[in-house]
Amino acid sequence: FPVIVVVVIVPMVAGLVTGLGFGFVGVSFPIVMGLVQSLPGHPAIWPYVMLAFASGHFGMMISPIHVCYLVSNRYFNIPFGPVYRLLAPPMAMLACFIAAYFVLLRYVVY
């Protein structure tokens, strides 16, 4: 797989599974950092760190086991489906901003 795909998918899946910020960082960052440091030409690591963290945060926010999400749904007695429909547009926008910011950092700044 291309390294960029791994940098996006591994933290996102870890965020989905754990639902916690420190969970996805602790699980995925050792893998991601090792892969990025092994890239030929040694590109700057900061764009990849940002992309991995943002992808993990994205996964954490859409996780059905995220604690804030669970507590809010239970308190307001709302099923999961309607909340996900409301979350979809801002999360899609966030994904676009994450990709654009990575391209800006990787190819313009560094």
N, C-alpha and C positions, 0 to 999 in steps of 0.2 A: 504494500500500500504506500501511497505517497505520505510523506511525513506530515504534511498539512492536514490530511484526513485523520491521522492518528491524534494530532494535537487538538482537533475539534471533537472527535468521537469519544475518546477515552475519558476526558474530564466530564463531558456531558452525560455519559452513561454512569459514571461515578456519582455525579450530582443527582441523577434520577434514582439511583439505588439507595444512596445515603440520605438525601434530603437535607444535608447539613453542609455548611461552608467548609469547615475544617475537615469534614469527611472526604469531599472530593479533592481537596488540595493534598491531603495526606496520601490518598490512594493513587492519584494520577500524576502528580507533579514529578515524582522520581522517574517515572517512565518517560514523560514528555521531555524533561530536561536532558535526560540521557540521549534521547533521539535527536534533539535539536543540536546538542553539542557535537554529535557525530556527523552532522551535515558537512558536505564538502564546501570549502570556501569559508567556513566558520562565520555564518551570518550573525548579525546582532541578535541576542537572545530576547531582548525586551518585547519586540512585537509578538513573539511566540508565547511569552509569559502572559501578556495581555489577552491573546486569543484563547489560551488554555483556561485562564481564570474566567473570562467572560463566557466561554462555552460551559464550564462547570456551573457557573452561576445561573445560566439559562436552564440547564438541566435540573438544578436544585429548585428553581422557581416553578417549573412545570411538574415537579414530582408530586404524586398524590400522598406521599408520606412526609412532606415538609410540615413541620410542626405548626407554623403560623397558619398554613392552609387548613390543616385538620381542625385546629381550635376555632378558627373563624367559621368554618362550615358547620361545625357542631353547635357553636353558640347561636348562630343565626338560623339553624335548622334548614340549611340549603343543600341540595344534592350537588354532586361534583360536576355533572354535565353543564348546567347553565354557567357555572363559574369559568369553566374551560372555554366556553364560547366567548365570554367577555375577555378572557386573557389572551386569546389567539391574536387579535390585531396588534396589541402592544408588544407581544413577544415576537411577532413577525417583524415589526419595525426595529426592535432591539437586535434581532439577528442581522438585519441589513446594516444597521449602524456598526455592529461588531465587525462585520466583513469589511466595510468601508474604512474603518479606523485601522484595521490590520493592514490593509493595502496602503494606506497613507503612511503608517509607521514603517512598514517593511520596505517599500519602494521609493518613498519620497524623503523621509527623515533620516533613516539609517542607511 
